[in-house]
Amino acid sequence: MRLWSLHPQYLDSKGLVALWREALLAQAVLSGLTRGYTRHPQLERFREVPDSRAMIAAYLREVAYEGGRRGYRFDRSRIRSEGSAGPVAVSIGQLHFEWRHLQSKLLARDPERHERHRRIDEPMPHPMFTVIAGPMASWERDGTQKKRSVP
């Protein structure tokens, strides 16, 4: 599961569709509708806000908007909450980590999109995030940590 802090405009088509599906799964987890993925690290920042369901709904609305802009028909009726969520902080270190991660994916999957974006030094965050100073998030897994076993 990858719930990007980056603006969805940077994702290729495969990444955008995957983000929609994964954010819907996150919504189900945060709503208590599934038993899987309940301890997934990507959900930690959603659980830290007072209304995690409103936050994931706001997140999904932006992904749906980007999908619509590209001609996709993401079913917005699947977004369960109508609440509003204020801006959430994301560190510049996290945004830069995700940017490097996305660039490696784009290089393999969509070299044209990679070329268009490769000179961007400061990528925009997903509209619900506000960038603050700081390192990569503590919940992020950069490949150097050992996987934790989940009981």
Backbone as CSV, one residue per row, in Angstrom:
resi,resn,N_x,N_y,N_z,CA_x,CA_y,CA_z,C_x,C_y,C_z
1,MET,0.854,-1.173,0.000,0.000,0.000,0.000,0.897,1.231,0.000
2,ARG,0.620,2.164,-0.891,1.353,3.427,-0.937,0.318,4.540,-1.060
3,LEU,0.217,5.354,-0.025,-0.650,6.523,-0.043,0.274,7.729,-0.164
4,TRP,0.467,8.157,-1.399,1.454,9.192,-1.706,1.139,10.512,-1.024
5,SER,2.181,11.166,-0.542,2.080,12.539,-0.051,2.219,13.510,-1.212
6,LEU,2.722,13.021,-2.320,2.901,13.830,-3.531,1.564,14.129,-4.190
7,HIS,1.525,15.202,-4.946,0.324,15.536,-5.702,0.060,14.418,-6.717
8,PRO,-1.187,13.967,-6.845,-1.491,12.871,-7.778,-1.193,13.192,-9.244
9,GLN,-1.009,14.462,-9.575,-0.711,14.820,-10.961,0.592,14.200,-11.461
10,TYR,1.494,13.862,-10.544,2.783,13.314,-10.939,2.730,11.826,-11.287
11,LEU,1.675,11.149,-10.858,1.584,9.707,-11.063,1.263,9.363,-12.512
12,ASP,1.805,8.246,-12.970,1.425,7.724,-14.271,0.057,7.057,-14.126
13,SER,-0.521,6.603,-15.228,-1.874,6.046,-15.174,-1.944,4.827,-14.260
14,LYS,-0.961,3.962,-14.341,-0.943,2.774,-13.483,-0.877,3.174,-12.013
15,GLY,-0.050,4.143,-11.700,0.088,4.613,-10.328,-1.164,5.286,-9.805
16,LEU,-1.843,6.051,-10.662,-3.058,6.746,-10.237,-4.180,5.756,-9.946
17,VAL,-4.345,4.766,-10.810,-5.383,3.752,-10.592,-5.062,2.941,-9.336
18,ALA,-3.804,2.595,-9.149,-3.397,1.861,-7.948,-3.654,2.699,-6.698
19,LEU,-3.369,4.004,-6.771,-3.605,4.880,-5.624,-5.084,4.909,-5.270
20,TRP,-5.952,4.996,-6.273,-7.393,4.993,-6.021,-7.800,3.717,-5.279
21,ARG,-7.352,2.572,-5.778,-7.707,1.285,-5.155,-7.140,1.188,-3.735
22,GLU,-5.900,1.596,-3.559,-5.264,1.475,-2.254,-5.864,2.451,-1.244
23,ALA,-6.258,3.629,-1.692,-6.900,4.582,-0.786,-8.301,4.091,-0.404
24,LEU,-8.989,3.416,-1.329,-10.283,2.814,-0.976,-10.086,1.708,0.069
25,LEU,-9.032,0.928,-0.085,-8.722,-0.094,0.910,-8.414,0.573,2.259
26,ALA,-7.646,1.639,2.241,-7.333,2.366,3.477,-8.611,2.883,4.128
27,GLN,-9.535,3.364,3.324,-10.816,3.837,3.849,-11.556,2.690,4.556
28,ALA,-11.556,1.516,3.948,-12.211,0.358,4.559,-11.541,-0.009,5.885
29,VAL,-10.216,0.031,5.911,-9.482,-0.286,7.145,-9.824,0.735,8.225
30,LEU,-9.759,2.014,7.883,-10.015,3.072,8.866,-11.472,3.088,9.340
31,SER,-12.366,2.523,8.546,-13.780,2.437,8.912,-14.111,1.139,9.644
32,GLY,-13.103,0.291,9.831,-13.314,-0.975,10.528,-14.056,-2.010,9.705
33,LEU,-13.972,-1.916,8.377,-14.718,-2.815,7.504,-13.902,-3.990,6.982
34,THR,-12.653,-4.086,7.410,-11.804,-5.193,6.976,-10.855,-5.554,8.112
35,ARG,-10.406,-6.777,8.097,-9.473,-7.206,9.141,-8.028,-7.142,8.661
36,GLY,-7.812,-7.042,7.369,-6.467,-6.971,6.831,-5.916,-5.554,6.862
37,TYR,-4.613,-5.436,6.805,-3.892,-4.167,6.698,-4.105,-3.237,7.885
38,THR,-4.635,-3.715,8.973,-4.962,-2.821,10.088,-3.730,-2.184,10.731
39,ARG,-2.571,-2.803,10.560,-1.347,-2.249,11.156,-0.390,-1.716,10.100
40,HIS,-0.893,-1.445,8.930,-0.021,-0.980,7.854,0.559,0.386,8.215
41,PRO,1.875,0.559,8.089,2.515,1.821,8.487,1.991,3.042,7.730
42,GLN,1.545,2.881,6.508,1.041,4.023,5.737,-0.200,4.644,6.382
43,LEU,-0.870,3.900,7.252,-2.098,4.400,7.878,-1.842,5.186,9.161
44,GLU,-0.596,5.154,9.645,-0.300,5.812,10.921,-0.660,7.287,10.910
45,ARG,-0.315,8.012,9.880,-0.599,9.459,9.883,-2.088,9.748,9.784
46,PHE,-2.850,8.831,9.196,-4.294,9.011,9.137,-4.906,8.798,10.522
47,ARG,-4.335,7.872,11.262,-4.859,7.584,12.605,-4.494,8.685,13.607
48,GLU,-3.520,9.504,13.280,-3.064,10.550,14.209,-3.969,11.785,14.204
49,VAL,-4.880,11.877,13.269,-5.769,13.042,13.196,-7.090,12.731,13.898
50,PRO,-7.806,13.765,14.344,-9.057,13.525,15.071,-10.109,12.736,14.270
51,ASP,-10.213,12.962,12.978,-11.228,12.266,12.175,-10.558,11.612,10.971
52,SER,-10.051,10.393,11.177,-9.318,9.701,10.113,-10.201,9.401,8.904
53,ARG,-11.485,9.175,9.127,-12.377,8.890,7.990,-12.589,10.137,7.132
54,ALA,-12.663,11.299,7.752,-12.776,12.536,6.978,-11.484,12.790,6.207
55,MET,-10.349,12.464,6.831,-9.064,12.678,6.166,-8.927,11.787,4.937
56,ILE,-9.262,10.490,5.070,-9.127,9.601,3.913,-10.146,9.981,2.839
57,ALA,-11.306,10.486,3.246,-12.297,10.936,2.262,-11.762,12.142,1.482
58,ALA,-11.148,13.086,2.182,-10.559,14.248,1.517,-9.447,13.807,0.573
59,TYR,-8.663,12.853,1.020,-7.583,12.310,0.199,-8.155,11.694,-1.078
60,LEU,-9.190,10.861,-0.920,-9.823,10.199,-2.068,-10.458,11.204,-3.033
61,ARG,-11.075,12.246,-2.494,-11.706,13.246,-3.382,-10.670,13.875,-4.311
62,GLU,-9.483,14.160,-3.795,-8.433,14.738,-4.637,-7.942,13.746,-5.690
63,VAL,-7.838,12.471,-5.315,-7.428,11.441,-6.280,-8.503,11.310,-7.357
64,ALA,-9.767,11.324,-6.956,-10.871,11.246,-7.918,-10.865,12.462,-8.847
65,TYR,-10.575,13.636,-8.293,-10.508,14.841,-9.117,-9.429,14.698,-10.195
66,GLU,-8.246,14.228,-9.794,-7.158,14.046,-10.758,-7.542,12.992,-11.792
67,GLY,-8.185,11.918,-11.343,-8.650,10.899,-12.287,-9.633,11.484,-13.288
68,GLY,-10.572,12.268,-12.813,-11.545,12.913,-13.706,-10.882,13.858,-14.687
69,ARG,-9.889,14.575,-14.230,-9.149,15.489,-15.099,-8.508,14.740,-16.261
70,ARG,-8.136,13.474,-16.008,-7.502,12.650,-17.040,-8.498,11.790,-17.822
71,GLY,-9.781,11.899,-17.493,-10.780,11.131,-18.221,-11.169,9.806,-17.593
72,TYR,-10.675,9.535,-16.387,-11.077,8.320,-15.675,-12.420,8.563,-14.998
73,ARG,-13.136,7.497,-14.753,-14.429,7.597,-14.078,-14.377,6.857,-12.748
74,PHE,-13.610,7.401,-11.822,-13.565,6.809,-10.491,-14.926,7.043,-9.839
75,ASP,-15.475,6.010,-9.249,-16.810,6.064,-8.650,-16.757,6.806,-7.312
76,ARG,-17.096,8.078,-7.352,-17.024,8.917,-6.147,-18.035,8.503,-5.081
77,SER,-19.037,7.720,-5.462,-20.003,7.257,-4.460,-19.359,6.282,-3.478
78,ARG,-18.169,5.784,-3.788,-17.453,4.875,-2.893,-16.736,5.622,-1.762
79,ILE,-16.691,6.954,-1.853,-16.096,7.758,-0.779,-17.145,7.871,0.316
80,ARG,-16.847,7.316,1.486,-17.857,7.120,2.533,-18.125,8.317,3.432
81,SER,-17.195,9.200,3.622,-17.370,10.282,4.585,-17.484,11.623,3.874
82,GLU,-18.329,12.470,4.420,-18.484,13.818,3.868,-17.813,14.866,4.740
83,GLY,-17.246,14.459,5.849,-16.607,15.409,6.752,-15.457,16.133,6.083
84,SER,-15.026,17.203,6.706,-13.892,17.937,6.150,-12.667,17.692,7.021
85,ALA,-11.541,17.728,6.384,-10.284,17.538,7.101,-9.383,18.725,6.798
86,GLY,-8.816,19.277,7.833,-7.895,20.387,7.649,-6.580,19.900,7.085
87,PRO,-5.698,20.810,6.774,-4.398,20.401,6.239,-3.615,19.580,7.268
88,VAL,-2.871,18.629,6.752,-2.062,17.739,7.573,-0.599,17.956,7.192
89,ALA,0.264,17.955,8.170,1.689,18.196,7.917,2.352,16.983,7.281
90,VAL,3.239,17.259,6.327,4.137,16.254,5.766,5.516,16.894,5.718
91,SER,6.517,16.153,6.129,7.861,16.731,6.163,8.468,16.782,4.765
92,ILE,9.343,17.731,4.563,10.043,17.864,3.290,10.888,16.616,3.033
93,GLY,11.418,16.017,4.096,12.188,14.780,3.945,11.328,13.643,3.412
94,GLN,10.095,13.558,3.888,9.176,12.535,3.395,8.825,12.788,1.935
95,LEU,8.542,14.037,1.609,8.183,14.376,0.231,9.339,14.059,-0.716
96,HIS,10.550,14.392,-0.318,11.707,14.103,-1.170,11.954,12.604,-1.301
97,PHE,11.760,11.849,-0.216,11.892,10.391,-0.292,10.888,9.828,-1.305
98,GLU,9.643,10.260,-1.196,8.610,9.763,-2.115,8.898,10.187,-3.552
99,TRP,9.433,11.388,-3.723,9.743,11.874,-5.064,10.798,10.976,-5.723
100,ARG,11.842,10.642,-4.981,12.871,9.739,-5.516,12.280,8.363,-5.820
101,HIS,11.437,7.886,-4.939,10.789,6.583,-5.123,9.908,6.602,-6.381
102,LEU,9.131,7.652,-6.541,8.266,7.760,-7.723,9.100,7.872,-8.992
103,GLN,10.175,8.648,-8.954,10.994,8.804,-10.156,11.562,7.460,-10.618
104,SER,11.946,6.606,-9.687,12.456,5.290,-10.091,11.349,4.449,-10.720
105,LYS,10.137,4.558,-10.205,9.005,3.839,-10.796,8.697,4.373,-12.198
106,LEU,8.690,5.695,-12.337,8.380,6.294,-13.633,9.436,5.966,-14.678
107,LEU,10.675,5.922,-14.271,11.746,5.592,-15.206,11.483,4.231,-15.847
108,ALA,10.982,3.289,-15.062,10.698,1.948,-15.569,9.357,1.867,-16.309
109,ARG,8.331,2.548,-15.808,6.973,2.377,-16.339,6.554,3.413,-17.366
110,ASP,7.056,4.644,-17.222,6.603,5.736,-18.084,7.760,6.726,-18.283
111,PRO,8.746,6.346,-19.104,9.929,7.200,-19.285,9.597,8.615,-19.760
112,GLU,8.528,8.769,-20.526,8.137,10.103,-20.993,7.743,10.999,-19.816
113,ARG,6.924,10.466,-18.933,6.499,11.224,-17.751,7.715,11.495,-16.855
114,HIS,8.580,10.508,-16.724,9.804,10.696,-15.939,10.604,11.861,-16.498
115,GLU,10.767,11.913,-17.787,11.538,12.983,-18.425,10.898,14.346,-18.170
116,ARG,9.562,14.421,-18.240,8.857,15.690,-18.009,9.052,16.202,-16.585
117,HIS,9.186,15.280,-15.630,9.234,15.681,-14.228,10.626,15.646,-13.601
118,ARG,11.612,15.150,-14.296,12.902,14.890,-13.655,13.631,16.149,-13.191
119,ARG,13.315,17.293,-13.731,13.991,18.536,-13.321,13.290,19.254,-12.161
120,ILE,12.206,18.694,-11.688,11.485,19.303,-10.564,12.276,19.027,-9.285
121,ASP,12.651,20.097,-8.605,13.402,19.958,-7.352,12.478,19.902,-6.135
122,GLU,11.403,20.651,-6.200,10.466,20.722,-5.080,9.076,20.327,-5.572
123,PRO,8.741,19.042,-5.500,7.426,18.596,-5.963,6.320,19.107,-5.038
124,MET,5.152,19.285,-5.613,4.000,19.720,-4.831,3.434,18.532,-4.050
125,PRO,2.932,18.805,-2.863,2.293,17.729,-2.101,0.851,17.526,-2.568
126,HIS,0.268,16.418,-2.179,-1.167,16.203,-2.324,-1.826,17.422,-1.684
127,PRO,-2.902,17.958,-2.252,-3.484,19.206,-1.736,-3.885,19.209,-0.264
128,MET,-4.056,18.059,0.343,-4.449,18.064,1.753,-3.248,18.158,2.707
129,PHE,-2.034,18.166,2.156,-0.839,18.228,2.991,-0.185,19.601,2.935
130,THR,0.386,19.988,4.064,1.187,21.206,4.179,2.611,20.766,4.486
131,VAL,3.570,21.284,3.738,4.964,20.871,3.895,5.613,21.616,5.055
132,ILE,6.285,20.837,5.900,7.039,21.389,7.027,8.470,20.849,6.960
133,ALA,9.356,21.460,7.708,10.735,20.969,7.782,10.746,19.625,8.505
134,GLY,11.704,18.800,8.145,11.861,17.544,8.870,12.323,16.411,7.978
135,PRO,12.714,15.304,8.621,13.218,14.140,7.889,12.072,13.262,7.379
136,MET,12.446,12.163,6.765,11.485,11.166,6.329,10.659,10.727,7.543
137,ALA,9.394,10.435,7.334,8.498,10.041,8.422,8.966,8.757,9.103
138,SER,8.707,8.657,10.384,9.128,7.478,11.148,8.409,6.210,10.697
139,TRP,7.217,6.342,10.132,6.454,5.174,9.682,6.883,4.690,8.298
140,GLU,7.675,5.467,7.599,8.089,5.098,6.237,9.060,3.937,6.281
141,ARG,8.963,3.110,5.274,9.878,1.975,5.135,10.704,2.217,3.890
142,ASP,11.999,2.473,4.068,12.850,2.831,2.926,13.654,1.661,2.376
143,GLY,13.370,0.451,2.844,14.090,-0.708,2.341,15.281,-1.096,3.212
144,THR,15.687,-0.216,4.124,16.812,-0.557,4.983,16.344,-1.201,6.283
145,GLN,15.062,-1.011,6.621,14.545,-1.622,7.838,14.115,-3.055,7.552
146,LYS,14.238,-3.886,8.573,13.724,-5.243,8.458,12.216,-5.198,8.618
147,LYS,11.530,-6.070,7.894,10.081,-6.116,8.020,9.717,-6.622,9.414
148,ARG,8.709,-5.956,9.979,8.216,-6.377,11.281,7.202,-7.490,11.077
149,SER,7.258,-8.472,11.951,6.238,-9.509,11.865,4.989,-8.992,12.561
150,VAL,3.864,-9.289,11.988,2.591,-8.846,12.544,1.898,-10.060,13.149
151,PRO,1.571,-10.000,14.441,0.942,-11.156,15.087,-0.453,-11.419,14.553
